[in-house]
Structures are given as C-alpha cells and as structure tokens.
Amino acid sequence: MALRRIVLSLAVVLLLVAGVLPVAVMAGRSLVVDGRLGLAAYHGLLASSRQWELLGNSLRLAGLVTVAAVALGVPAGLLLGRTDLPGRRALGTLLALPLLLPPSVTAVAWMGAAAPSGPVVRLLGAGASAVLSSFLFGLPGTVLVLATAFAPLVMLLVAAALRSVPPRMEEAGLLVARWPAVLLRVTLPLVAPGVLLAAALVFLMALGEVSVPPTLRYPVFAVESLTRFAAFYDLAAATAAAMPLVALTAAVLGAEALLVRRTRGTTGMESRGAGRALVVPLGRWRRPAAVAAWSLAGLLVGLPLAVLLVRAGGAASYAEALGRAGDALGRSLLLAALGGALLAVVGFLLAVLAWERHGRLWAVPDAVALFLFAVPAAVLGVGLIVTWNRPWANVVYATPLILLLGYLGHFTAVSLRLSRASLELVPAGLVEAARVAGVGWGRRLLWVVAPGAWRGIAAAGLAGAAFCLRDVGMTLLVHPPGWDTLPVRIMTLAANGAPSLIAALSVILVAATLVPVVLLGAVLGRREVLP
Amino acid sequence: MRRCLAAILGLGVLLLPACTRRATRPGAGTGEVVAYVSEDQVFSQPVLERFERETGIRVRAVYDTEETKSTGVMNRLLAEKDNPQADLYWANEPIRAEVLRQRGVAEPYRSPAAEGLPETFRDPEWHWTGFSARLRVLVVHTPLKGEPPASVMDLADPRWRGRVVLANPLFGTTTSHVAALFVALGDEGARSFLERLKANGVVLSTSNGESADQVAAGQATLSLVDSDDAINRIRRGDALQMIVPDQAPGGLGCFVVPNAVVLVRGGPHPEAARRLADFLLSPQTERQLAEADCAQIPLHAGVPVPPDVPSLATLSVMEVSWAEVAAKMMAIQPELQAWVGS
C-alpha cells in the first residue's frame, strides 16, 4: 500500500503546487508592502463609487449570463442526453464548440456580423449595422457571447447528470405518469445538483472573464480593477485587486456545495446502479424539435463561424495568417497535447483517490480542483509569476513548464471529473477478484482499472487538451519569450491587425480545436461512457 | 493503455530538450535575443523577422496587446528586475522607457546607429534612444459639419459635448500625453482642462484604436489618438479625418511620441541585444515603419516616406523634458485614477 500512498500523494502534491501554491503566495504577497505586513495594498480597493459600480456590473453580467446559459443548456442537455433527437451527436459537437474556443474569438465573429462591411449587414441592409452594433456593444452583446460560450458547459454537465439518474426511479414514475411529467417531477429534481454546479461554474467564469467585456465595451470589475491597479506597476496592489474575485469564487462554490448537500440528486459523478439509461421518445415532436435545435445551433454557433469564414476571404488571408502565426499554431498543438496527457494522468489518479475513498481527505482534491477551475485565469497567471519568477526557478519560469503547471492547476477539475465518472463503469467484482488473487495496487490500477475506464481517461485527456488550446488569460501572462500560443497571437495581432487576418487566424484556431472535439465526440459517442 | 503511456512518455521526451536547453535563462548562447515589444505586433514582427534574416540571430519576443496593457511587458520587466529574462525592450513611447531608467532596469548604450537622431528624442545618458515617431492627433468623423477642431483644448469645447471619446488615460500614450500637458500647462491648467473634459461628457475607451473605431463608426465625433491609428484607418477607407493639433503660432505644438529602445540591465544576451538595438535605430528600420500601415515618422533626416506621412520638419512640436514628464506621470497616477473613477 506504500505505492498507493506515494502515487496518490504525488498527484495531490502536483495539484497543490500547480494551483494552490500560486494563489496562496499571491494572497500572502498582497499583504506585504515595502517589507511590512499590512493591508496597505487593499486601501482604496473599493474606496471609490466607481469600483462598486463595476462590481455591480460584474454581478449583473454574471447573473444574466448564468440565467441565459441555464435556459439554453438545460433543454439542450435533456434533448441530447436523453431523447431520440436525430443527429444529436453532430449537434452536440457543434453546440460544444464555443466552450472550447476562446470567448474573444466568438466576440470577434459577432463583431464581424455587426460590421458595416460584414455579410449580415450586406444581407439585411445598411440600417442593420447600427441596430446590431448598439445591441452588441454593451451588456446585451456581452451576455450573448458569454452565454453562447458557457451554455455548452451546462449542457454537458446536465447530460452527464442525466446518465447517472437511476432508471428504476423513472420507470416507477412512468407507471403512473407520462414522460413530460416524469421529466419534470422525477428527472429534473434528480439532476438539480448538476444544474446547480453548472450554474455556479458559469457564474464564476463570467465573473472572471477579461477578454470579452473590454472587446464589447462593457466595464467590469475583473478588467478594470486589475488594469487600473496595475497601472501603478505595483504587484502588491494588483494582487490585492484580484483577491475579491478569489473570495467570491470560494463563497459561490461553498454555497453551491451546501445547497447540493441539502438536495437529493446527482451531479453526474455517482453510479446510476443497474440498468441502461432510459430514452425519451419524442414521437411526433421529433422533427420540430430537431428543426428548432438545429436552427438555434445555426444561429448561435453557425452564424458567427460563417461570418468568420466570409471575413477571412480567400487563400491569401490564410497564407498570411499561417505565415504570421504558423509557429504559434505548432506550439499550441504541442502544448495542448502535453497538457492533455498530463491532465489525463493526474486527473485519473485524483479520480482514483476519490473512487477508492482513500484516506480521510479523499474528497478534498475534487473541491480544490473545482475551485481552481473557477478562479479567473488571469489571477492564476499573476500567482504563477509571483511564485516562480526567481533565479533558482528558471527551469520552470523560463520554460514551457510554467504553462504546463498552469494548465494543470486550472483544468484538473475537467479531467478529474471525466475520469471519475468513467471509474463508476469499472466492474467492482473484477477489481476485487484481482485483489483476492494477490494482484498489487499498482498492477490492478494499470491492468484492471485503467483499461476499464480508458474511454473516460482518453476523454479527459482530449477535453484537457481542448481547454489548454483555448486558454488565453493565463498563457498571455506567463508564456516564456517565443512560446506564445495561437490564441495569444490572435490577441497581440488584433492591435491594428487587418480584420481579414484576425478572421483567418480565428478560423485556423477553430479548425485546430475541432481535432480534439471530434475525437472527443467519437470517444464519448459510445453509449457506455458518460458524456 | 500501454500505447497511451508510450505516447505520453514520447511527448515528455520531446519537450525535455526544449526545457533543459534553457535551464538557466531563456536563449542561453549568442544566437538568440529576447525582446519585449510594446509596438503593435502586426508592425513590429516584420521588422524583427528582417533582423533574423539579415543577422541569423533568432529573436524570441513577447508582445503587448491592446486590451491587457495592465499586465503587459512593462509590468513583466519590472517584475523580472531581479531575474531578468529580456535583453531589450522596444517601447512604443519613451515615457515608460524613462520610468525603466528611473527604476534601474535600463542599461545605457550609445548605438552608432543613433548618429544623426535628434537629441530631444533620447535620454541624455543613453539609457533609451528614440526612433520612428508618431504624433498625437485629433480625429473627426467625416463628413464633419462646421469648423473642425484645431487644438487638444477643443476636446473640452461644449460644441462637442457628449461626442468626445478618449482612451483610458491610465494607459498607453494617453497617459504620457496627459502627463505632458501637466508639464506644459502647469498642474492647475491641466486639472482645469481635465475637469472641463469631464463636464463635457467625455466617454472613455480601452485603447486609442477603439477610440478611432468609434469615431469611424460615428458613435463619437471627435477623439485624440496616435497618428498610426488614424492613418491606418484612413488608408482602409474609414470615415475619418486626421488633424494635427495646436499648430497656430505660439501654440502648444503637437505632442510627438517616438518609439524607444532600452537595453535591459543584466539581460542574458547583451551582445545580441546591442546588435538588435543598432538595427532598430537604423534608417532602414525607420523607412520600413514609415511604409507600413503604422506610417511612423522617421527621425533620421532624408529617409523617404509615403506622401500621407507627415514630416516633423514642417510641424510645430511640443517641447518637453522626458524625465520631467515621466516623473509627472507617476505623480499624477492617483489623481488620474480618481478622475477616471469619478
């Protein structure tokens, strides 16, 4: 059992070093100004009415994005995870795409739609530009872009929770009522914790988002506080400005955990027990539902992508884009592959820790990983700089290892949860038989558990790779010289870069992101694996 | 599973050389230089690529963005002061280069390529040297009804109430310009201007580029931006007119903002950094930046420029002490923050 303790402890330590240490060091650093301990860096943080106004804007934005994402994501999750909707796998892939793209790319696409020279305005007439612009630039447009970007998270978590609902409960309901009533009174209450978790994550991701609000000119606390305090070139003040977001993250996740504890249901990580998940037949509603779902996907995902394609123009734009950023694309793919592999391994080990309920604190890594997933990327980025920017740590700070550490800290929750769900599918009897036969823990893990959960582990790696590929907030801050990724290159070229170049780069990023997404779809399309 | 593990190990082996090669500091050796760049990447990258082609020295760069200037390369240089990763900083304006000198980050270097550059656009002790300049100009939406503005002070003219957009003065060249106004007009004069500006309903944007876009789209009528933001958009047909302000005799003069080269003290590749500095300060680079869409104004005499690029020789220029403006910029930050937040 020493091996088990060493391996699992190593995974926990990696998570702590990658994520918790930077946040803790940053919090500590904000308390030291000019070598003295105190709250000087916090003075004036919320002193002006403007700061409170911005905090109000942030909460309003996060609230509206959450409502919109839940309103879109829950029905989509139900349709894709439980019904016989035609083409649901392709639809799921299309709807999931915005989650795996930097939201700024979606914003660029919508800005292209509203531009006077854009294809939508050409189609609808010159007057449409002003109307579209007035909608897009400000709160409504920011809500639209972020809700589109985050609704897939709700969809996926609801679909995962649905697969964990015990079929016998729905079967019992069907004895006395029809599907709509069963869905409303049995299924939805059972997946309520999954919806609650998704809502909390969307709220926090919207709260910490720093790329879309400035692009669409909606002032929020996360952007303004970090930028205004950093204008002093004072790291203590800058880190202090980030701490309210860290505190809010902890508070929201704490409240979510308390609410979930009081609710009887599933977040998608529990075993559903015996039996296959039931499928809701749509009957005569099958075709209208398909038309509605595909139309919505076309409007929210297809339209911005089409605009990007049109704005990018011909081959010359792509040639220029590849000339300008081909190296960044290569680095993005390499880092995504390495990050995905690392996340798959560490996520799997931490999932095993929770699955085996090893030690007294088996549930802690999951909660910590979730917290780190919800902490704004820019906050984690500043924390990594504060922690690792030391001469003795150049082997980390001055190399791509700093990015891999950041990815591990930020995205372990994704791989942990996917691996954890797949572990429920490993036959307990098989593991027990191996144990009784004298097979040690390491060999059991390698030859019994991992093969049984391989699709979940592969899915964890691919989803992790996709998240690494899309990251901007942290990579922008900590990438070593010459190691910028494609999303970062798009951001830096956007300053006075031609719209066709930015659109072509965005299309290339979408294409690159489709690789893990399609593979993920293929892996998750198998019925026996959770979505 | 075994294949998965092999793949993971393989990828790890692939990365290992990249990590260990620079185990102490990035780009160890003489064939590389690490540059932090605030000039827009779309304009600076071709210059650095030409340097790579002509010298064989690889440039590893970190670029700034429009929206994240807060956490941009300037903060990174200060954060890395005791553990420098960069060799050279290409600043897009000299005030922050001057701040780096004052904070002990800049290494003095008298480049031979700086011969012939005006003394007014460099640090007297060669901690930074200016080249290729931009002007701070007014842009108006076209067609404009009535008399066009002629001075930066016109931004506070009630004629433009609610129609003026200005980049956040806590960042970029707008900060430098406001600090220069404090030096030129005196504290009271500048404060009065800012108050009148606020009373005139000025709208703040995240960057000069965004300000120019808002004016081009007709969302605002007037703004104060950099000449490259204006010329770039005029060349692509946006509805903008550029006005060089304060050209009347005895007026303030136009605020000129050169790029600046700073060598980083303790940088890992000092020799390569000096070669890059020489390259950036050369007339050839100034010509390249004049012909690009940023349309920057050469400071070397006799460099040919496109017809829409203004010439400093024909302009009335605001005379400033860069050290004084840099000190003022740091001093007025709390005041500016309060102004932005009020």
Interface residues (C-beta under 8 A of the other chain):
Chain A: S48 S49 R50 Q51 P116 S133 V210 S211 P214 T215 R217 V223 L226 T227 R228 F229 A230 A231 F232 Y233 L235 A238 R324 L334 A337 L338 A341 A344 V345 A378 G381 V382 I385 N389 R390 P391 N394 V395 Y397 A398 T399 P400 L401 L446 W447 A450 P451 W454 I457 A458 L476 L477 H479 P480 P481 G482 D484 R489 M491 T492 L493 A494 A495 N496 G497 A498 L501
Chain B: M1 C4 A7 I8 L11 G12 L14 L15 A18 C19 T20 R22 A23 T24 R25 P26 G27 V34 A35 Y36 D40 Q41 V42 F43 Q45 R58 R60 A61 V62 Y63 D64 T65 E66 E67 T68 K69 S70 T71 M74 N75 R76 L78 A79 E80 D82 N83 Q85 A86 V99 N168 L170 F171 T175 S205 T206 S207 G209 E210 A217 Q219 D228 D229 N232 R236 D293 C294 Q333 Q337 A338 V340 G341 S342
